[in-house]
């Protein structure tokens, strides 16, 4: 694994830990000020304040039980931008105790700011946004 891939993997894993811990202040440190988040197909929000509110709502939607982990990862760099294609696993338990596991092939775009890589596009749905029958 090259240095860039390792750095981005560590960054994404730290962001996942913040999501799981519902530490949204810490989570916002991983996003650029002008970042966008695909909340669900047909709904994208922009800016840290909107992204933070979306993550609070996502946590509530998943009964405050979401655990996010990552699988296989590919990184393509062009200048100060990197496209990350990654398996994203979401586990949650609903209010009735039913456990759910969702596997997605996410796409993220990171931009380098000085020595730090920040997420500018967070799309956990990946190319399935093109499918007409995408479920959230």
N, C-alpha and C positions, 0 to 999 in steps of 0.2 A: 504494500500500500504506500503510495507516494505521500509526501508531506502535506500537500493541499487536501487530498482525500482524507487523511488522518485528522487534520485540523477541522474540516467541515463535519466529519463524523462525530468528533468530540463536541463540537458546537451544537449539533442537532441533538445529540444524546443529553446534553445539559439542558437544552430547551425542553426536551421531553420530560425530564425530571421536574422541571418547573411546572409544566402542564399537570403532571400527575399530582404534584404537591399543591396545586392551585395557588402557586406563588406568582401571580400575574405581574407584579412589579419586576421581579427577576426576569420573567419571560420577555417583557418589553425591551430588555437590554439586548436581545438577539435580533431585533427588527430595526431597519432604517426608518427614519422619520416619515418617509414617503412610501412605505411598504404597503402592499395589498395582500389581503387574505381571502381566499375562496371559502366562505362559510358553508355554503352548499351550492349545488348547481343553480345558477340563476341569481345568486346573491354573493357579491364581492364587496368587501369594505376596504377603505384606505385610511392610512394614518394610524399612529399608535393608539390614540384614544379609542377609535372605533374598533381596532383589533382587540384591545383589552376588553371592551364591552362584549365583543363577540365571544371571546374565550370564557368569560363569566357565564354567558348564556349557554355555550356548548357544555360547560361543566354541569350546569343545572339540567340540561337536556339529558345528559348521561347520568343523572342521579348522583352527581358529585362522586363518581366512582371510576372515572376514566383512568386507564393506564395506557400510556403510549410507548411503544418500542419500535425499533427499526430493524430491518433485515438487510438484504443485499443492497448494494449502493454502487452507482456509477457517477463519475464527475467528469464534466466537459468544461474546460476553461477557455475563455476568450478574453484576453486583456484583463481588466479588473472585474470581470463578471464570470460566475461559475454556475452552470446548470447542474443540479443534482437530481438524479432519478433514483428513487429509493422505495423499497417496500416499507410501508407503514402499517403497523398492527395496532388496532385499538381494542381494548378490552374494557367492558363495563358491566355493571349489574343494575338492572332497573329496580323500580320501587317494589316490585313483587318478588325480587330475588332471582329473576331470570338473568343468566349471564349471556353476554353477547360478545362475539369476537368478529372484527371486521378487518380484512386485509385489503389494502389499497396500494397501488403503484403511484406514489406521489411524485410531483415535480416541484422543485424549489429553485429559485434564482437568488443567488447571493452576489453581493457587490463588495469589493474590498475598499475599506475606508482606513487609510494608513495601514497598520498591520492587522486590522480586525476585519473579519468577514461578517456582514450583516445580511439578514434575509430581506429581500425586496419584493419577492413574490412567493407566497405560501399557498400551494395548491395540492392539498392531500388527495384530491380526486384524480389528479394526473389527466391522462388523455380520455378517461371515461366521461369527462365533461362533454365529449362529442356524441356520446350515446344518448338516445332519447329516453331511455328507461333507467337512468341513474337514480339510485336510492341514497338517501343521506345516512 
